[in-house]
Amino acid sequence: MSKGKRFIITALLSISALLLALTSCSESDNNPILSLPSELTDSDGKLFDNKSLEGKPLVINFFASWCDPCKREISEIEKIHNRSYKPELASKYLDELNVTFVGINSGETDINRAKDLINQTGASYVILYGDDGTLLQAVGAVGLPFTVFVNSDGEIVGTHLTAMSSDDVYARLDEYFKS
């Protein structure tokens, strides 16, 4: 057998072994569990009771006031939350499947700027403050906006970096929270 044929066979076997290893890892049922820190606060500065989110599928959007794409995404999420965009689809996720949207301000040095952003966008879903960036890093984010999809068992089932339109959010809801 020539050196070229041996190289090709060795390469194919190596690629097959790598694909097998990757496939077995990706089929694991061990999704990471999300644990929200107890020091997050609501817009009134009161500690947020994380137990109110237990057992619900969550869409957690990390944002900061200085992030222009975050502002656009907050507005897109609000269109779903207030049912002004594709209301039948919004009702499916919000009412039938009990999906809850949560915004978490992360790495902010001026909480008042973050609150101003929420007022500007009219976000009426749960907004929390107080993440110094630790939670953002713990969920694997490398930038903002960053969105985490958590199933009703508390498992992270998906993430998304960059701003999404309402249609993008619906596509992810369909992917991660099928009825």
ZAPAZA-306910 format. One record per residue: x, y, z of N, C-alpha, C in turn; residue number from 1; residue in one letter; chain. Coordinates in steps of 0.1 Angstrom, whole numbers, always signed. Layout:
N
SITE   n.x   n.y   n.z  ca.x  ca.y  ca.z   c.x   c.y   c.z pos code unit
SITE     X     Y     Z     X     Y     Z     X     Y     Z NUM    A    A
...
END
This chain:
179
SITE   n.x   n.y   n.z  ca.x  ca.y  ca.z   c.x   c.y   c.z pos code unit
SITE    +9   -12    +0    +0    +0    +0    +9   +12    +0   1    M    A
SITE    +6   +22    -8   +14   +34    -9   +12   +43    +3   2    S    A
SITE   +21   +52    +5   +21   +62   +16    +8   +71   +15   3    K    A
SITE    +4   +74    +3    -8   +83    +1   -20   +76    +5   4    G    A
SITE   -22   +63    +1   -34   +55    +5   -34   +53   +20   5    K    A
SITE   -22   +50   +27   -22   +49   +41   -26   +62   +48   6    R    A
SITE   -21   +73   +43   -24   +86   +49   -40   +88   +48   7    F    A
SITE   -45   +86   +36   -60   +88   +35   -68   +79   +44   8    I    A
SITE   -64   +66   +45   -71   +57   +54   -70   +61   +69   9    I    A
SITE   -58   +65   +73   -55   +70   +86   -63   +83   +89  10    T    A
SITE   -64   +92   +79   -71  +104   +81   -86  +101   +82  11    A    A
SITE   -91   +92   +74  -106   +89   +75  -109   +82   +88  12    L    A
SITE  -101   +73   +93  -103   +67  +106  -103   +77  +117  13    L    A
SITE   -93   +86  +116   -92   +97  +127  -105  +105  +127  14    S    A
SITE  -109  +109  +115  -121  +118  +114  -133  +110  +119  15    I    A
SITE  -134   +97  +115  -146   +89  +120  -146   +88  +135  16    S    A
SITE  -134   +86  +141  -133   +85  +156  -137   +98  +162  17    A    A
SITE  -132  +110  +157  -136  +123  +162  -151  +125  +161  18    L    A
SITE  -157  +122  +150  -171  +124  +148  -179  +115  +158  19    L    A
SITE  -175  +103  +160  -181   +94  +170  -181  +100  +184  20    L    A
SITE  -169  +105  +188  -167  +112  +201  -176  +124  +202  21    A    A
SITE  -176  +132  +192  -185  +144  +193  -200  +141  +193  22    L    A
SITE  -204  +131  +186  -218  +127  +186  -222  +122  +200  23    T    A
SITE  -213  +114  +206  -217  +108  +219  -218  +119  +229  24    S    A
SITE  -209  +129  +228  -210  +140  +238  -222  +149  +236  25    C    A
SITE  -226  +151  +223  -237  +160  +221  -251  +153  +224  26    S    A
SITE  -251  +140  +225  -263  +133  +228  -266  +132  +243  27    E    A
SITE  -257  +138  +251  -258  +137  +266  -271  +145  +270  28    S    A
SITE  -277  +139  +280  -289  +146  +286  -285  +155  +297  29    D    A
SITE  -273  +158  +299  -268  +165  +310  -267  +180  +307  30    N    A
SITE  -278  +187  +305  -278  +201  +303  -274  +208  +316  31    N    A
SITE  -266  +219  +315  -263  +226  +328  -275  +232  +334  32    P    A
SITE  -276  +232  +347  -287  +238  +355  -284  +252  +358  33    I    A
SITE  -294  +261  +356  -292  +275  +358  -296  +278  +373  34    L    A
SITE  -287  +285  +380  -290  +289  +393  -288  +304  +394  35    S    A
SITE  -299  +311  +396  -299  +326  +397  -294  +330  +411  36    L    A
SITE  -285  +339  +412  -280  +344  +425  -291  +350  +433  37    P    A
SITE  -290  +349  +446  -300  +354  +454  -300  +369  +456  38    S    A
SITE  -289  +376  +452  -287  +390  +454  -293  +399  +443  39    E    A
SITE  -299  +393  +433  -306  +401  +422  -318  +409  +428  40    L    A
SITE  -319  +421  +423  -330  +429  +428  -340  +433  +417  41    T    A
SITE  -352  +437  +421  -362  +442  +411  -360  +457  +410  42    D    A
SITE  -369  +463  +402  -367  +478  +399  -369  +487  +412  43    S    A
SITE  -375  +481  +422  -376  +489  +435  -365  +487  +444  44    D    A
SITE  -355  +479  +440  -343  +476  +448  -345  +465  +458  45    G    A
SITE  -357  +458  +458  -359  +447  +467  -354  +434  +461  46    K    A
SITE  -349  +425  +470  -344  +412  +466  -355  +405  +459  47    L    A
SITE  -351  +399  +447  -361  +391  +439  -362  +377  +444  48    F    A
SITE  -374  +372  +446  -376  +358  +450  -375  +349  +438  49    D    A
SITE  -364  +342  +437  -361  +333  +425  -371  +322  +425  50    N    A
SITE  -378  +318  +436  -387  +307  +436  -399  +310  +428  51    K    A
SITE  -402  +322  +425  -413  +326  +416  -411  +321  +402  52    S    A
SITE  -399  +318  +398  -396  +313  +385  -394  +298  +384  53    L    A
SITE  -394  +291  +395  -392  +277  +395  -403  +270  +387  54    E    A
SITE  -399  +260  +379  -409  +252  +372  -414  +258  +359  55    G    A
SITE  -409  +270  +356  -413  +277  +344  -402  +277  +333  56    K    A
SITE  -406  +275  +320  -396  +277  +310  -393  +292  +310  57    P    A
SITE  -380  +295  +309  -375  +309  +309  -367  +313  +297  58    L    A
SITE  -369  +326  +293  -361  +332  +283  -354  +344  +291  59    V    A
SITE  -341  +342  +293  -334  +352  +301  -324  +360  +292  60    I    A
SITE  -327  +373  +291  -320  +382  +283  -310  +391  +291  61    N    A
SITE  -297  +389  +289  -288  +398  +296  -285  +410  +287  62    F    A
SITE  -285  +422  +294  -284  +435  +287  -276  +445  +295  63    F    A
SITE  -272  +456  +289  -266  +467  +296  -271  +480  +289  64    A    A
SITE  -271  +491  +296  -276  +503  +290  -268  +509  +279  65    S    A
SITE  -255  +506  +279  -246  +511  +269  -246  +503  +256  66    W    A
SITE  -254  +492  +256  -254  +483  +244  -266  +486  +235  67    C    A
SITE  -264  +492  +224  -275  +495  +215  -282  +483  +209  68    D    A
SITE  -276  +472  +206  -283  +460  +202  -292  +455  +213  69    P    A
SITE  -288  +457  +225  -296  +452  +237  -309  +460  +237  70    C    A
SITE  -309  +473  +235  -321  +481  +235  -331  +476  +224  71    K    A
SITE  -325  +473  +212  -334  +468  +201  -340  +455  +205  72    R    A
SITE  -332  +446  +211  -337  +433  +215  -348  +433  +226  73    E    A
SITE  -345  +442  +236  -355  +444  +246  -369  +448  +240  74    I    A
SITE  -369  +457  +231  -381  +461  +224  -388  +450  +216  75    S    A
SITE  -379  +441  +210  -385  +430  +203  -391  +419  +212  76    E    A
SITE  -384  +417  +223  -390  +408  +233  -403  +413  +239  77    I    A
SITE  -403  +426  +242  -415  +433  +247  -427  +431  +237  78    E    A
SITE  -425  +431  +224  -436  +430  +215  -442  +416  +216  79    K    A
SITE  -434  +406  +220  -440  +393  +222  -447  +393  +236  80    I    A
SITE  -440  +398  +246  -446  +398  +260  -459  +405  +260  81    H    A
SITE  -460  +416  +254  -473  +424  +254  -483  +420  +243  82    N    A
SITE  -479  +409  +236  -488  +403  +226  -491  +412  +214  83    R    A
SITE  -483  +422  +211  -486  +431  +200  -481  +426  +187  84    S    A
SITE  -472  +416  +187  -467  +410  +175  -470  +395  +175  85    Y    A
SITE  -478  +392  +165  -483  +378  +163  -489  +373  +176  86    K    A
SITE  -500  +379  +180  -506  +376  +193  -510  +361  +196  87    P    A
SITE  -514  +354  +185  -518  +340  +187  -506  +332  +191  88    E    A
SITE  -495  +335  +184  -482  +328  +188  -477  +332  +202  89    L    A
SITE  -478  +344  +205  -474  +349  +218  -483  +342  +229  90    A    A
SITE  -496  +341  +227  -504  +334  +236  -501  +319  +238  91    S    A
SITE  -497  +313  +227  -493  +299  +228  -481  +297  +238  92    K    A
SITE  -471  +306  +237  -459  +304  +245  -462  +310  +259  93    Y    A
SITE  -468  +322  +260  -470  +328  +273  -481  +322  +281  94    L    A
SITE  -492  +318  +275  -504  +313  +282  -504  +298  +283  95    D    A
SITE  -502  +291  +272  -503  +277  +272  -490  +270  +278  96    E    A
SITE  -478  +275  +274  -466  +269  +278  -460  +276  +290  97    L    A
SITE  -466  +287  +294  -461  +294  +306  -447  +299  +305  98    N    A
SITE  -442  +303  +293  -428  +308  +292  -428  +322  +298  99    V    A
SITE  -417  +324  +306  -416  +337  +313  -403  +344  +307 100    T    A
SITE  -404  +357  +304  -393  +364  +299  -387  +371  +311 101    F    A
SITE  -373  +371  +312  -366  +378  +323  -355  +386  +317 102    V    A
SITE  -353  +398  +320  -342  +406  +316  -333  +408  +328 103    G    A
SITE  -320  +406  +326  -310  +408  +337  -300  +418  +332 104    I    A
SITE  -299  +429  +339  -289  +439  +337  -276  +434  +342 105    N    A
SITE  -266  +434  +333  -253  +428  +337  -241  +437  +335 106    S    A
SITE  -232  +438  +345  -220  +445  +344  -222  +460  +343 107    G    A
SITE  -234  +465  +348  -237  +479  +348  -231  +486  +359 108    E    A
SITE  -225  +498  +356  -219  +506  +367  -229  +517  +372 109    T    A
SITE  -239  +520  +364  -249  +530  +368  -263  +524  +366 110    D    A
SITE  -269  +519  +377  -282  +512  +376  -293  +522  +371 111    I    A
SITE  -292  +535  +374  -302  +544  +369  -302  +545  +354 112    N    A
SITE  -291  +543  +347  -290  +543  +333  -298  +531  +328 113    R    A
SITE  -296  +520  +335  -303  +507  +331  -318  +509  +333 114    A    A
SITE  -322  +515  +344  -336  +517  +346  -342  +527  +335 115    K    A
SITE  -334  +537  +331  -339  +546  +321  -341  +538  +308 116    D    A
SITE  -332  +529  +305  -333  +521  +293  -346  +513  +293 117    L    A
SITE  -349  +507  +304  -361  +499  +306  -374  +508  +304 118    I    A
SITE  -373  +520  +310  -384  +529  +308  -386  +533  +293 119    N    A
SITE  -375  +536  +286  -375  +539  +272  -381  +528  +264 120    Q    A
SITE  -378  +516  +267  -383  +505  +258  -396  +500  +263 121    T    A
SITE  -401  +504  +274  -414  +500  +279  -415  +485  +283 122    G    A
SITE  -403  +479  +286  -403  +465  +290  -412  +463  +302 123    A    A
SITE  -421  +454  +301  -430  +451  +312  -428  +437  +318 124    S    A
SITE  -419  +429  +313  -416  +416  +318  -406  +418  +330 125    Y    A
SITE  -403  +407  +336  -394  +407  +348  -381  +413  +344 126    V    A
SITE  -376  +423  +351  -363  +429  +349  -356  +429  +363 127    I    A
SITE  -344  +423  +362  -336  +422  +375  -322  +429  +373 128    L    A
SITE  -317  +434  +384  -305  +442  +385  -296  +435  +395 129    Y    A
SITE  -283  +438  +393  -273  +434  +403  -263  +423  +399 130    G    A
SITE  -263  +419  +386  -253  +410  +382  -241  +418  +378 131    D    A
SITE  -230  +415  +385  -217  +422  +382  -210  +416  +370 132    D    A
SITE  -216  +407  +363  -210  +400  +352  -207  +386  +355 133    G    A
SITE  -208  +382  +368  -205  +368  +372  -214  +358  +366 134    T    A
SITE  -227  +361  +367  -237  +352  +361  -236  +352  +346 135    L    A
SITE  -234  +363  +340  -232  +364  +326  -221  +354  +321 136    L    A
SITE  -210  +355  +328  -199  +346  +325  -202  +331  +328 137    Q    A
SITE  -209  +329  +339  -213  +315  +343  -221  +308  +332 138    A    A
SITE  -229  +316  +325  -238  +309  +314  -230  +309  +301 139    V    A
SITE  -218  +313  +301  -210  +312  +288  -210  +323  +279 140    G    A
SITE  -215  +334  +283  -216  +346  +274  -202  +352  +271 141    A    A
SITE  -201  +356  +259  -189  +363  +255  -192  +378  +250 142    V    A
SITE  -204  +382  +251  -208  +395  +247  -223  +397  +250 143    G    A
SITE  -227  +409  +247  -241  +413  +249  -247  +418  +236 144    L    A
SITE  -260  +416  +234  -270  +409  +242  -267  +394  +242 145    P    A
SITE  -271  +387  +253  -269  +373  +253  -282  +367  +259 146    F    A
SITE  -288  +357  +253  -301  +352  +257  -299  +337  +260 147    T    A
SITE  -305  +333  +272  -304  +319  +276  -318  +313  +277 148    V    A
SITE  -320  +301  +272  -333  +295  +272  -332  +283  +282 149    F    A
SITE  -341  +283  +292  -341  +274  +303  -354  +267  +303 150    V    A
SITE  -353  +253  +304  -366  +246  +304  -372  +246  +318 151    N    A
SITE  -384  +240  +320  -391  +240  +332  -383  +232  +343 152    S    A
SITE  -373  +224  +340  -365  +217  +350  -353  +225  +354 153    D    A
SITE  -352  +237  +348  -340  +246  +352  -328  +243  +344 154    G    A
SITE  -329  +235  +333  -318  +232  +325  -316  +242  +314 155    E    A
SITE  -304  +246  +311  -301  +255  +300  -302  +246  +287 156    I    A
SITE  -311  +249  +279  -313  +242  +266  -309  +249  +254 157    V    A
SITE  -305  +262  +255  -300  +269  +244  -295  +283  +248 158    G    A
SITE  -287  +289  +239  -282  +302  +242  -281  +309  +228 159    T    A
SITE  -281  +322  +229  -279  +330  +216  -272  +343  +219 160    H    A
SITE  -262  +346  +211  -254  +358  +212  -258  +367  +201 161    L    A
SITE  -260  +379  +203  -264  +390  +194  -279  +392  +195 162    T    A
SITE  -283  +404  +190  -297  +408  +191  -306  +400  +182 163    A    A
SITE  -318  +397  +187  -328  +389  +179  -340  +398  +176 164    M    A
SITE  -346  +395  +164  -359  +402  +161  -370  +393  +168 165    S    A
SITE  -382  +398  +168  -393  +390  +174  -394  +377  +167 166    S    A
SITE  -393  +377  +154  -393  +364  +147  -382  +354  +150 167    D    A
SITE  -370  +360  +153  -359  +352  +158  -362  +345  +171 168    D    A
SITE  -368  +353  +180  -372  +348  +193  -382  +337  +192 169    V    A
SITE  -392  +340  +183  -402  +329  +181  -396  +316  +176 170    Y    A
SITE  -386  +318  +167  -380  +306  +161  -373  +298  +172 171    A    A
SITE  -366  +305  +182  -359  +298  +193  -369  +292  +203 172    R    A
SITE  -380  +299  +205  -391  +294  +214  -396  +281  +208 173    L    A
SITE  -398  +281  +195  -403  +268  +188  -393  +257  +189 174    D    A
SITE  -380  +261  +188  -369  +251  +189  -368  +245  +202 175    E    A
SITE  -369  +253  +213  -366  +249  +226  -378  +245  +235 176    Y    A
SITE  -390  +251  +231  -402  +249  +240  -413  +244  +232 177    F    A
SITE  -412  +234  +224  -423  +228  +216  -433  +223  +225 178    K    A
SITE  -446  +225  +221  -457  +219  +229  -459  +205  +226 179    S    A
END
